[in-house]
Amino acid sequence: MTCMSPSVALARLLGQHRSTQRKVPRGREDEERLTADMIALARQYGRYGYRKIAEFRRRAGWQVNDKPVERLWRRERLKVPAKQPKRPSLKTYRRPPCLAQSLRTSSGGWRGTSNP
């Protein structure tokens, strides 16, 4: 029988990788405040993504990197709305002239016929 450390044996028993038993995930102390600020900015500036929001937070005095902001952005399920396609102007849809109008002459008669 092989000798295993208690953490390895426990990990096998639980069916998890052994590295999951070693590190306790910890967040920022002010994560709730950062999240609330992020959500407020995302509502105010709807077209800005997490990088721009992180830049706003840094300008406001927060010491925060893009990665934690991205993690919180995904956790809160924030998204930048898809860009709407530009609508072509009405000038683009200019209707071709009617065939009958193009066959009229400036005097009011028809082209190709003799006017009495």
ChimeraX attribute file (.defattr): number of C-alpha atoms within 10 A of each C-alpha:
attribute: neighborCount
match mode: 1-to-1
recipient: residues
	/A:1	3
	/A:2	4
	/A:3	7
	/A:4	9
	/A:5	8
	/A:6	9
	/A:7	14
	/A:8	16
	/A:9	13
	/A:10	15
	/A:11	15
	/A:12	12
	/A:13	9
	/A:14	10
	/A:15	9
	/A:16	12
	/A:17	11
	/A:18	14
	/A:19	10
	/A:20	11
	/A:21	12
	/A:22	8
	/A:23	7
	/A:24	7
	/A:25	6
	/A:26	6
	/A:27	9
	/A:28	9
	/A:29	8
	/A:30	8
	/A:31	13
	/A:32	12
	/A:33	11
	/A:34	18
	/A:35	16
	/A:36	11
	/A:37	15
	/A:38	22
	/A:39	17
	/A:40	12
	/A:41	19
	/A:42	20
	/A:43	12
	/A:44	10
	/A:45	13
	/A:46	13
	/A:47	13
	/A:48	15
	/A:49	17
	/A:50	23
	/A:51	15
	/A:52	15
	/A:53	21
	/A:54	23
	/A:55	15
	/A:56	15
	/A:57	19
	/A:58	14
	/A:59	10
	/A:60	9
	/A:61	8
	/A:62	12
	/A:63	9
	/A:64	13
	/A:65	13
	/A:66	14
	/A:67	12
	/A:68	15
	/A:69	21
	/A:70	17
	/A:71	12
	/A:72	18
	/A:73	20
	/A:74	12
	/A:75	10
	/A:76	12
	/A:77	8
	/A:78	17
	/A:79	14
	/A:80	12
	/A:81	10
	/A:82	7
	/A:83	7
	/A:84	6
	/A:85	6
	/A:86	6
	/A:87	6
	/A:88	8
	/A:89	8
	/A:90	8
	/A:91	7
	/A:92	7
	/A:93	8
	/A:94	8
	/A:95	8
	/A:96	6
	/A:97	8
	/A:98	8
	/A:99	8
	/A:100	8
	/A:101	10
	/A:102	10
	/A:103	13
	/A:104	13
	/A:105	11
	/A:106	8
	/A:107	7
	/A:108	10
	/A:109	13
	/A:110	15
	/A:111	12
	/A:112	9
	/A:113	7
	/A:114	7
	/A:115	9
	/A:116	4
